[in-house]
């Protein structure tokens, strides 16, 4: 078998704060192959964005402690110098950030910022060629009058338009790996579909690996090949798209799937919601982090379960739960749908 394009092993990221040590990422491991879309899902604060930004080398600082191994096409990233990372970022690996409002330099024109990125990583390209390439990119992501808007400043664009500019910039050098952190959050459904089509085209044409960080399971179902579910800094389940949607093995995954409104479900019934709130990463609960919110917790949950394959015919389907596969399949049904049994549900 060929080596994965991106390999992340036992990634741990903690931050020293005035209140104590925050363990934002706790032993995360995954791989991304060429031409594969891997989605990372979970609630806010689960460690999705920190994991992605650490891969890019963007969480380094005097208060940060980072351990583990991250390799891109055989090149180690965590030990790379800042000058090496500057050559890698934007060229070999690019990121679409979650907040388009603050991701662009407000004092430079949109076109100049895209041209600068292209010429930084491809110095043999002339400014005129880079400008034409920038117009092409803006048109592809749905910017009207792209040539004219090249001279606009970021404040002259709406939030959704800025997000499209960020996606165009990320695609400008055809990266090997594209990390998209909530790339469709500020977009209407029509442009969202166009962006997803653009990501598919990038994958098919360049065989780039894509990491999609999102909470939108509809987007995940549309484009992802594999799914990683994170909770309180840990991976609690991972597998193929079909495995996660049709045979989920962790109670937290059941809660995520069950809390989505579906058109084939009786809207007069209450959605099975996940009780409680995510734990503080300053003082996480002992054992399984999901234990205080899980209606199926028992004594053994005070110990941390390993992320292992437990389904006999699915060796790549991993989960972190002490319940047996038979127990999971018998208790995850709520009103005929996969969900997390909870006395405190919300109205759909």
C-alpha positions in Angstrom: 0.0 0.0 0.0 1.2 3.5 -0.8 2.1 5.9 2.0 -0.7 8.3 3.0 -0.4 11.9 1.8 -0.9 13.3 5.3 -0.1 11.3 8.4 -1.1 12.5 11.9 0.0 10.4 14.9 -0.8 10.9 18.6 -1.1 14.7 18.2 -1.4 16.5 21.6 -1.8 20.2 21.9 -2.1 22.0 25.3 -2.1 25.7 26.2 -0.9 27.2 29.5 -3.4 29.8 30.8 -3.9 31.8 33.9 -6.4 29.3 35.1 -4.4 26.2 34.3 -3.4 23.9 31.5 -6.0 23.4 28.7 -5.6 20.1 26.9 -7.2 21.1 23.6 -6.1 18.0 21.6 -5.5 14.7 23.3 -3.9 12.0 21.3 -5.5 12.5 17.8 -4.4 10.2 15.0 -5.6 10.0 11.4 -4.5 9.8 7.8 -5.5 11.5 4.5 -4.9 9.7 1.2 -4.5 11.3 -2.2 -7.9 12.3 -3.6 -9.7 11.6 -0.3 -12.1 13.9 1.6 -11.9 13.4 5.4 -14.5 15.2 7.5 -13.8 16.2 11.1 -17.1 16.8 13.0 -18.0 17.7 16.5 -19.4 20.4 18.8 -17.6 23.7 19.2 -14.6 23.2 21.5 -14.0 19.6 20.5 -10.6 20.4 19.1 -11.3 20.3 15.4 -9.9 23.6 14.4 -6.9 23.4 16.8 -6.0 20.1 15.2 -6.2 21.6 11.7 -4.3 24.7 12.6 -1.6 22.7 14.4 -1.0 20.7 11.2 -0.5 24.1 9.5 1.9 25.2 12.2 -0.4 28.0 13.3 -0.7 27.2 17.0 3.0 27.6 17.9 3.7 30.0 20.7 5.4 30.3 24.1 2.3 29.0 26.0 1.7 26.1 23.6 3.0 22.6 24.0 2.7 20.4 20.9 3.7 16.7 20.7 3.2 14.0 18.1 4.1 13.4 14.5 2.7 15.1 11.4 4.1 14.3 8.0 3.0 15.7 4.6 4.1 13.5 1.7 7.0 12.2 3.9 8.0 15.7 5.2 7.8 16.2 9.0 5.8 19.4 9.8 5.9 19.7 13.6 9.7 20.0 13.6 9.9 22.2 10.5 11.4 25.7 10.9 9.3 28.8 10.4 11.0 29.5 7.1 10.3 25.9 5.9 6.6 26.3 6.9 6.3 29.5 5.0 7.3 27.7 1.8 4.9 24.8 2.6 1.9 26.8 3.7 -0.2 28.1 0.7 1.8 25.9 -1.7 1.7 22.2 -0.6 -0.9 22.7 2.1 -3.5 25.5 2.2 -6.4 26.4 4.6 -9.7 28.1 4.3 -10.3 29.7 7.6 -13.5 29.8 9.5 -13.8 33.6 9.8 -13.7 35.3 6.4 -14.1 38.7 8.1 -10.6 38.7 9.5 -8.7 36.4 7.2 -8.0 39.1 4.5 -5.7 42.1 4.9 -8.1 45.1 5.0 -5.6 47.6 3.4 -4.7 45.6 0.2 -6.9 45.0 -2.8 -8.4 41.5 -3.2 -6.5 40.9 -6.5 -3.2 41.9 -5.0 -3.5 39.5 -2.2 -4.2 36.5 -4.5 -1.4 37.6 -6.9 1.0 37.8 -4.0 0.2 34.3 -2.9 0.6 32.9 -6.4 4.0 34.6 -7.1 5.3 33.7 -3.6 5.0 30.0 -4.3 5.5 30.2 -8.1 8.1 33.0 -8.7 8.5 32.0 -12.3 4.9 33.3 -13.0 4.7 36.9 -14.2 2.4 39.4 -12.5 0.2 39.5 -15.6 -0.1 35.7 -15.6 -0.9 35.7 -11.9 -3.6 38.4 -12.4 -5.3 36.3 -15.1 -5.1 33.2 -12.9 -6.7 35.3 -10.1 -9.6 36.4 -12.3 -10.2 32.7 -13.3 -10.3 31.6 -9.7 -12.7 34.4 -8.6 -15.0 33.4 -11.5 -14.9 29.7 -10.5 -16.0 30.5 -7.0 -18.9 32.6 -8.1 -17.6 36.2 -7.9 -19.5 38.3 -10.4 -17.6 40.8 -12.5 -14.4 39.1 -11.3 -12.0 41.3 -13.3 -13.5 44.5 -12.0 -13.7 43.2 -8.4 -10.0 42.4 -8.4 -9.5 46.1 -7.5 -11.9 46.0 -4.6 -11.0 46.0 -0.9 -12.2 43.4 1.6 -14.7 45.8 3.2 -16.5 46.1 -0.1 -17.4 42.4 0.0 -20.1 40.7 2.0 -19.1 38.0 4.4 -20.1 35.3 1.9 -18.2 36.9 -0.9 -15.1 37.2 1.4 -15.4 33.5 2.1 -15.4 32.8 -1.7 -12.3 34.9 -2.0 -10.6 32.9 0.7 -11.4 29.7 -1.1 -10.1 31.1 -4.4 -6.9 32.0 -2.6 -6.5 28.6 -1.0 -7.0 26.9 -4.5 -4.6 29.3 -6.2 -1.5 27.1 -6.0 -3.3 23.7 -6.4 -2.2 22.4 -2.9 -1.6 18.7 -2.1 -3.8 19.1 1.0 -6.6 21.6 1.5 -8.0 22.2 5.0 -11.4 23.7 4.8 -12.6 25.0 8.2 -16.4 25.6 7.9 -16.0 26.7 4.3 -19.7 27.0 3.5 -20.9 28.6 6.8 -21.5 32.1 5.4 -22.8 31.0 2.0 -26.4 30.4 0.7 -27.3 27.0 -0.4 -26.7 27.7 -4.1 -23.1 29.0 -3.6 -22.6 26.2 -1.1 -23.3 23.6 -3.8 -20.9 25.4 -6.2 -18.1 25.4 -3.6 -18.6 21.7 -2.9 -18.5 21.1 -6.7 -15.3 23.1 -6.8 -13.8 20.9 -4.0 -14.8 17.8 -5.9 -13.2 19.1 -9.1 -10.0 19.9 -7.2 -9.9 16.4 -5.9 -10.5 14.8 -9.3 -8.1 17.0 -11.2 -5.1 17.2 -8.8 -5.8 14.2 -6.5 -5.5 16.6 -3.5 -6.5 15.4 -0.1 -9.1 17.5 1.6 -9.8 17.9 5.3 -13.3 19.3 5.9 -13.8 20.7 9.4 -17.5 21.2 9.9 -20.6 20.7 12.1 -22.9 20.4 9.1 -23.6 16.7 8.7 -25.5 17.4 5.4 -22.3 18.7 3.9 -20.4 15.7 5.2 -23.0 13.3 3.7 -22.6 15.1 0.3 -18.8 15.0 -0.1 -16.9 13.1 2.6 -15.3 9.7 2.1 -14.4 9.2 5.8 -15.5 10.8 8.9 -13.7 11.6 12.2 -15.9 12.4 15.2 -14.2 14.5 18.0 -15.3 15.2 21.5 -13.4 17.2 24.2 -10.1 16.9 22.3 -10.3 13.2 21.6 -11.4 11.2 18.5 -14.3 9.1 19.7 -15.2 7.4 16.4 -14.0 7.2 12.9 -14.9 5.3 9.8 -16.2 5.5 6.3 -19.2 7.7 5.5 -21.6 4.7 5.4 -20.3 3.2 8.6 -20.8 6.5 10.5 -24.2 7.2 9.2 -25.7 3.7 9.1 -23.9 1.8 11.9 -22.5 4.5 14.4 -20.9 3.0 17.4 -20.4 5.8 19.9 -23.2 7.5 21.9 -21.9 10.9 21.0 -22.3 10.1 17.3 -25.8 8.9 17.9 -26.6 12.3 19.5 -25.2 14.3 16.6 -27.2 12.2 14.1 -30.4 12.2 16.1 -30.4 16.0 16.7 -30.8 16.7 13.0 -34.3 17.6 11.7 -35.3 15.2 8.8 -38.0 15.7 6.2 -39.1 12.0 6.7 -39.6 12.5 10.4 -42.8 13.6 12.2 -42.1 17.2 13.1 -44.6 17.1 15.9 -42.2 14.9 17.9 -39.4 16.2 19.9 -35.8 15.7 18.7 -33.6 13.5 21.0 -31.1 16.1 22.2 -27.7 15.6 23.8 -28.2 16.5 27.5 -25.8 18.9 29.4 -23.0 20.9 28.0 -19.4 20.0 26.8 -16.9 19.7 29.6 -14.3 22.3 30.5 -10.9 21.2 29.1 -9.3 22.8 32.2 -10.9 20.1 34.4 -12.2 17.3 32.1 -14.2 14.5 33.7 -12.3 11.3 34.6 -12.4 8.4 32.2 -14.6 8.8 29.1 -15.1 12.5 28.6 -18.6 11.9 27.3 -19.6 10.0 30.5 -21.4 12.8 32.3 -23.7 13.4 29.4 -24.2 9.7 28.3 -27.4 7.9 29.5 -25.7 4.6 28.9 -22.7 5.2 31.1 -21.7 2.5 33.7 -18.9 1.8 36.1 -16.2 0.9 33.5 -16.6 4.3 31.9 -14.5 5.8 34.6 -11.6 4.3 32.6 -10.6 5.7 29.2 -11.5 3.3 26.5 -9.0 2.8 23.6 -9.9 3.8 20.1 -10.2 0.3 18.6 -12.0 -1.6 15.9 -14.9 -3.4 17.6 -17.2 -4.3 14.6 -16.1 -7.7 13.2 -16.3 -7.0 9.5 -15.2 -3.3 9.7 -11.5 -3.2 10.7 -11.2 0.5 9.8 -14.3 1.5 11.9 -12.9 2.6 15.2 -14.7 3.8 18.3 -14.0 4.7 21.9 -16.8 3.1 23.9 -17.0 0.2 26.4 -20.4 -1.0 25.3 -20.5 -4.2 23.2 -21.5 -3.9 19.5 -24.8 -5.7 20.3 -25.6 -3.4 23.2 -24.9 -0.3 21.1 -27.2 -1.5 18.3 -30.0 -2.3 20.8 -30.0 1.1 22.6 -29.2 3.6 19.9 -32.7 3.6 18.4 -35.0 6.4 19.6 -38.5 6.5 18.1 -37.3 4.3 15.3 -34.3 6.6 14.5 -30.7 6.6 15.6 -30.4 9.1 18.5 -29.3 9.5 22.1 -32.0 8.8 24.7 -32.5 11.9 26.8 -35.1 13.1 29.2 -34.4 16.7 28.3 -35.2 17.0 24.5 -35.9 20.1 22.5 -38.8 20.8 20.2 -37.9 20.4 16.5 
